[in-house]
Amino acid sequence: MYFREREAQPHFVAPNTFESEWAQRWRALEEMEVAQKEALDKQFKEAREKLESEMDQAIQEHEAVLMRQGFCVTVFCLKQDRCDEIFLALKIRPEVWFLTTILRCFLLVNMI
């Protein structure tokens, strides 16, 4: 059976026939599909890389903010006695203390 099938000549479509026209159409459609899939895959890959880089940057910024806040609290606690002496020397009223605390923290964060 194998040898008998191999004896038959391969069938090629004659040019400029009905079969060749439709074969060319199908081939063009498949080539277009492959090209568009590759372009779409490339776009998704670029979008994924962009999103990953934005996420990495956002994580770094978030960690920096957390570190600054932690540093602010730590420095605030360490230097609170000294700062309280300064504010007492300047005779700041108790109701302004909250605003001065925020200002103090802001100044300490910006010293980094």
Residue frames as a rotation matrix with the C-alpha (Angstrom) as fourth column:
MET 1
0.569 0.822 0.000 0.00
0.822 -0.569 0.000 0.00
0.000 0.000 -1.000 0.00
TYR 2
0.434 -0.475 -0.766 2.76
0.181 -0.787 0.590 2.46
-0.883 -0.395 -0.256 0.97
PHE 3
-0.618 -0.773 0.141 4.70
0.264 -0.036 0.964 1.87
-0.740 0.633 0.226 -2.23
ARG 4
-0.245 0.615 0.749 1.59
0.967 0.104 0.232 2.10
0.065 0.781 -0.621 -4.36
GLU 5
0.773 0.524 -0.358 0.74
0.574 -0.818 0.040 5.53
-0.271 -0.237 -0.933 -2.84
ARG 6
0.156 -0.817 -0.555 4.29
0.026 -0.559 0.829 6.68
-0.987 -0.144 -0.066 -3.38
GLU 7
-0.492 -0.327 0.807 4.14
0.747 0.317 0.584 5.76
-0.447 0.890 0.088 -7.07
ALA 8
0.511 0.751 0.419 1.52
0.858 -0.477 -0.193 8.42
0.055 0.458 -0.887 -7.76
GLN 9
-0.479 -0.675 0.561 2.94
0.664 -0.697 -0.271 11.79
0.574 0.243 0.782 -8.78
PRO 10
-0.564 0.280 -0.776 2.28
0.580 -0.534 -0.615 14.74
-0.587 -0.798 0.139 -6.50
HIS 11
0.192 0.746 0.637 -0.60
0.963 -0.269 0.025 16.95
0.190 0.609 -0.770 -7.56
PHE 12
-0.710 -0.380 -0.594 0.29
0.461 -0.887 0.016 20.57
-0.532 -0.263 0.805 -8.19
VAL 13
0.404 0.898 -0.173 -2.30
0.500 -0.375 -0.780 23.12
-0.766 0.228 -0.601 -9.14
ALA 14
-0.147 -0.382 0.913 -1.90
0.976 -0.204 0.072 24.59
0.158 0.902 0.403 -12.59
PRO 15
-0.785 -0.188 -0.591 -1.35
0.357 -0.916 -0.182 28.33
-0.507 -0.354 0.786 -12.57
ASN 16
-0.814 0.494 -0.306 -4.23
-0.572 -0.771 0.279 30.70
-0.098 0.402 0.910 -13.41
THR 17
-0.545 0.698 -0.464 -6.92
0.246 0.663 0.707 28.19
0.801 0.272 -0.533 -12.58
PHE 18
0.428 0.815 0.392 -9.84
-0.292 -0.285 0.913 28.28
0.855 -0.505 0.116 -10.19
GLU 19
0.766 -0.168 -0.621 -7.93
0.572 0.619 0.538 26.13
0.294 -0.767 0.570 -7.68
SER 20
-0.279 -0.960 -0.027 -4.78
0.886 -0.246 -0.394 28.24
0.371 -0.134 0.919 -7.81
GLU 21
-0.281 0.247 0.927 -6.75
-0.076 -0.969 0.235 31.47
0.957 -0.005 0.291 -7.27
TRP 22
0.743 0.635 0.209 -8.42
-0.284 0.016 0.959 30.15
0.606 -0.772 0.192 -4.12
ALA 23
0.533 -0.647 -0.545 -5.18
0.812 0.572 0.115 28.58
0.237 -0.504 0.831 -2.88
GLN 24
-0.486 -0.725 0.489 -3.48
0.567 -0.687 -0.455 31.97
0.665 0.056 0.744 -3.19
ARG 25
0.113 0.621 0.775 -6.34
-0.365 -0.700 0.614 33.64
0.924 -0.352 0.147 -1.31
TRP 26
0.921 0.226 -0.317 -6.08
0.163 0.516 0.841 31.13
0.354 -0.826 0.438 1.53
ARG 27
0.118 -0.961 -0.251 -2.30
0.942 0.188 -0.279 31.50
0.315 -0.203 0.927 1.64
ALA 28
-0.446 -0.240 0.862 -2.57
0.151 -0.970 -0.193 35.32
0.882 0.044 0.468 1.78
LEU 29
0.540 0.726 0.426 -5.12
-0.373 -0.248 0.894 35.07
0.755 -0.641 0.137 4.59
GLU 30
0.811 -0.279 -0.514 -2.88
0.550 0.663 0.507 32.74
0.199 -0.694 0.692 6.62
GLU 31
-0.254 -0.950 0.179 0.16
0.833 -0.309 -0.460 34.99
0.492 0.032 0.870 6.10
MET 32
-0.197 0.275 0.941 -1.88
-0.209 -0.950 0.233 38.02
0.958 -0.151 0.244 7.20
GLU 33
0.832 0.550 -0.070 -3.08
-0.093 0.263 0.960 36.15
0.546 -0.793 0.271 10.28
VAL 34
0.417 -0.767 -0.488 0.47
0.889 0.456 0.044 35.20
0.189 -0.452 0.872 11.25
ALA 35
-0.476 -0.633 0.610 1.71
0.523 -0.762 -0.382 38.77
0.707 0.138 0.694 10.73
GLN 36
0.116 0.603 0.790 -1.10
-0.388 -0.704 0.595 40.28
0.914 -0.375 0.152 12.81
LYS 37
0.892 0.154 -0.425 -0.59
0.278 0.555 0.784 37.74
0.356 -0.817 0.453 15.61
GLU 38
-0.003 -0.975 -0.221 3.11
0.956 0.062 -0.287 38.62
0.294 -0.212 0.932 15.73
ALA 39
-0.487 -0.129 0.864 2.34
0.111 -0.990 -0.085 42.35
0.866 0.054 0.496 15.81
LEU 40
0.537 0.764 0.357 -0.25
-0.341 -0.191 0.921 41.85
0.772 -0.616 0.158 18.55
ASP 41
0.701 -0.367 -0.611 2.15
0.668 0.638 0.384 39.70
0.249 -0.677 0.692 20.59
LYS 42
-0.387 -0.889 0.246 4.79
0.757 -0.459 -0.466 42.43
0.527 0.006 0.850 20.23
GLN 43
-0.174 0.408 0.896 2.32
-0.260 -0.897 0.358 45.11
0.950 -0.170 0.262 21.40
PHE 44
0.851 0.516 -0.098 1.32
-0.075 0.305 0.950 43.03
0.520 -0.801 0.298 24.43
LYS 45
0.325 -0.819 -0.473 4.96
0.903 0.417 -0.101 42.34
0.280 -0.394 0.875 25.27
GLU 46
-0.568 -0.528 0.631 5.79
0.384 -0.848 -0.365 46.07
0.728 0.035 0.685 25.12
ALA 47
0.197 0.726 0.659 2.72
-0.431 -0.540 0.723 46.95
0.880 -0.427 0.206 27.20
ARG 48
0.848 0.079 -0.524 3.64
0.352 0.655 0.668 44.28
0.396 -0.751 0.528 29.75
GLU 49
-0.117 -0.976 -0.186 7.23
0.922 -0.037 -0.386 45.58
0.370 -0.217 0.904 30.00
LYS 50
-0.454 0.012 0.891 5.98
-0.022 -1.000 0.003 49.17
0.891 -0.018 0.454 30.37
LEU 51
0.599 0.762 0.248 3.56
-0.329 -0.048 0.943 48.17
0.730 -0.646 0.222 33.12
GLU 52
0.635 -0.439 -0.636 6.28
0.714 0.647 0.267 46.20
0.295 -0.623 0.724 34.92
SER 53
-0.469 -0.855 0.222 8.66
0.697 -0.512 -0.501 49.16
0.542 -0.080 0.837 34.82
GLU 54
-0.165 0.500 0.850 5.92
-0.361 -0.832 0.420 51.51
0.918 -0.238 0.318 36.08
MET 55
0.831 0.489 -0.264 5.14
0.013 0.458 0.889 49.04
0.555 -0.743 0.374 38.86
ASP 56
0.180 -0.852 -0.492 8.83
0.921 0.322 -0.220 48.80
0.345 -0.413 0.843 39.85
GLN 57
-0.624 -0.393 0.676 9.07
0.243 -0.919 -0.310 52.59
0.743 -0.030 0.669 39.95
ALA 58
0.243 0.806 0.540 5.87
-0.455 -0.396 0.797 52.86
0.857 -0.439 0.271 42.01
ILE 59
0.762 -0.028 -0.647 7.16
0.479 0.697 0.534 50.22
0.436 -0.717 0.544 44.44
GLN 60
-0.296 -0.948 -0.121 10.43
0.851 -0.204 -0.484 52.12
0.434 -0.246 0.867 44.86
GLU 61
-0.502 0.171 0.848 8.58
-0.179 -0.980 0.091 55.38
0.846 -0.106 0.522 45.45
HIS 62
0.609 0.792 0.029 6.24
-0.256 0.161 0.953 53.71
0.751 -0.588 0.301 47.93
GLU 63
0.495 -0.514 -0.701 9.16
0.796 0.591 0.128 52.14
0.349 -0.622 0.701 49.80
ALA 64
-0.578 -0.723 0.378 10.91
0.533 -0.686 -0.496 55.51
0.618 -0.085 0.782 49.87
VAL 65
-0.064 0.655 0.753 7.82
-0.448 -0.693 0.565 57.14
0.892 -0.302 0.337 51.35
LEU 66
0.836 0.381 -0.394 7.54
0.117 0.578 0.807 54.41
0.536 -0.721 0.439 53.96
MET 67
0.044 -0.902 -0.430 11.22
0.923 0.202 -0.328 54.76
0.383 -0.382 0.841 54.81
ARG 68
-0.598 -0.238 0.766 10.87
0.093 -0.969 -0.229 58.54
0.796 -0.066 0.601 55.11
GLN 69
0.387 0.822 0.417 7.86
-0.448 -0.228 0.865 58.15
0.806 -0.522 0.280 57.35
GLY 70
0.758 -0.178 -0.628 9.71
0.537 0.717 0.445 55.63
0.370 -0.674 0.639 59.50
PHE 71
-0.346 -0.937 0.052 12.74
0.795 -0.322 -0.513 57.90
0.497 -0.137 0.857 59.60
CYS 72
-0.287 0.319 0.903 10.55
-0.221 -0.940 0.261 60.84
0.932 -0.125 0.340 60.49
VAL 73
0.782 0.623 0.005 8.99
-0.182 0.221 0.958 59.00
0.596 -0.750 0.286 63.39
THR 74
0.483 -0.677 -0.555 12.36
0.831 0.554 0.048 57.71
0.275 -0.485 0.830 64.57
VAL 75
-0.566 -0.723 0.396 14.08
0.579 -0.691 -0.433 61.10
0.587 -0.016 0.810 64.33
PHE 76
0.042 0.676 0.736 11.02
-0.302 -0.693 0.654 62.78
0.952 -0.250 0.175 65.78
CYS 77
0.886 0.297 -0.356 11.15
0.195 0.457 0.868 60.51
0.420 -0.838 0.347 68.81
LEU 78
0.155 -0.921 -0.358 14.90
0.965 0.218 -0.143 60.92
0.209 -0.323 0.923 69.22
LYS 79
-0.760 -0.538 0.364 14.92
0.509 -0.841 -0.181 64.67
0.404 0.048 0.913 68.84
GLN 80
0.232 0.954 0.192 11.58
0.549 -0.291 0.783 65.43
0.803 -0.076 -0.591 70.42
ASP 81
0.448 -0.099 -0.889 13.15
0.857 -0.236 0.458 66.50
-0.255 -0.967 -0.021 73.72
ARG 82
-0.625 -0.761 -0.173 15.47
0.649 -0.630 0.426 68.92
-0.433 0.154 0.888 71.96
CYS 83
-0.652 0.443 0.615 12.69
0.406 -0.482 0.777 70.26
0.640 0.756 0.135 69.71
ASP 84
0.422 0.835 -0.353 10.35
0.760 -0.114 0.640 70.65
0.494 -0.538 -0.683 72.66
GLU 85
-0.001 -0.509 -0.861 12.97
0.825 -0.487 0.287 72.78
-0.565 -0.710 0.420 74.39
ILE 86
-0.905 -0.349 0.242 13.23
0.422 -0.682 0.597 74.98
-0.043 0.643 0.765 71.32
PHE 87
-0.278 0.882 0.380 9.46
0.437 -0.237 0.868 75.34
0.855 0.408 -0.319 71.02
LEU 88
0.485 0.407 -0.774 9.16
0.871 -0.144 0.470 76.11
0.080 -0.902 -0.424 74.72
ALA 89
-0.429 -0.718 -0.548 11.88
0.696 -0.650 0.306 78.70
-0.575 -0.250 0.779 74.39
LEU 90
-0.923 0.135 0.360 9.93
0.211 -0.606 0.767 80.26
0.322 0.784 0.531 71.53
LYS 91
-0.753 0.657 -0.037 6.79
-0.151 -0.227 -0.962 80.13
-0.641 -0.718 0.270 73.72
ILE 92
-0.778 0.515 -0.360 4.57
-0.335 0.143 0.931 78.36
0.531 0.845 0.061 71.19
ARG 93
-0.214 0.806 0.552 0.99
-0.961 -0.071 -0.268 77.90
-0.176 -0.588 0.790 72.34
PRO 94
-0.571 -0.012 0.821 -0.32
-0.196 0.973 -0.122 74.35
-0.797 -0.230 -0.558 72.84
GLU 95
0.499 0.845 0.191 -2.95
0.008 0.216 -0.976 74.69
-0.866 0.489 0.101 70.10
VAL 96
0.620 -0.368 -0.693 -0.19
-0.784 -0.310 -0.537 75.32
-0.017 0.877 -0.480 67.55
TRP 97
-0.117 -0.754 0.647 1.76
-0.671 0.540 0.509 72.28
-0.733 -0.374 -0.568 68.72
PHE 98
0.392 0.336 0.856 0.08
0.290 0.839 -0.461 69.94
-0.873 0.429 0.231 66.21
LEU 99
1.000 -0.006 0.016 0.99
0.013 -0.368 -0.930 72.15
0.012 0.930 -0.368 63.25
THR 100
0.367 -0.929 0.052 4.55
-0.929 -0.363 0.070 72.53
-0.046 -0.074 -0.996 64.49
THR 101
0.018 -0.315 0.949 4.81
-0.300 0.903 0.306 68.76
-0.954 -0.291 -0.079 64.86
ILE 102
0.748 0.293 0.595 3.77
0.458 0.421 -0.783 68.31
-0.480 0.858 0.181 61.24
LEU 103
0.883 -0.465 -0.063 6.20
-0.409 -0.697 -0.589 71.02
0.230 0.546 -0.806 60.19
ARG 104
0.174 -0.837 0.519 8.94
-0.836 0.153 0.527 69.38
-0.520 -0.525 -0.674 62.23
CYS 105
0.222 -0.013 0.975 8.32
0.189 0.981 -0.030 66.06
-0.956 0.191 0.221 60.55
PHE 106
0.951 0.161 0.263 8.28
0.288 -0.158 -0.945 67.70
-0.110 0.974 -0.196 57.12
LEU 107
0.651 -0.759 -0.016 11.58
-0.750 -0.640 -0.164 69.43
0.114 0.119 -0.986 57.77
LEU 108
0.020 -0.657 0.754 13.19
-0.598 0.597 0.535 66.24
-0.801 -0.462 -0.381 59.03
VAL 109
0.517 0.229 0.825 12.02
0.427 0.766 -0.480 64.29
-0.742 0.601 0.298 55.97
ASN 110
0.983 -0.101 0.154 13.39
0.089 -0.473 -0.877 66.92
0.162 0.875 -0.456 53.61
MET 111
0.463 -0.872 0.159 16.77
-0.810 -0.344 0.475 66.83
-0.359 -0.348 -0.866 55.35
ILE 112
0.441 -0.277 0.854 17.35
0.146 0.961 0.237 63.32
-0.886 0.021 0.464 53.98
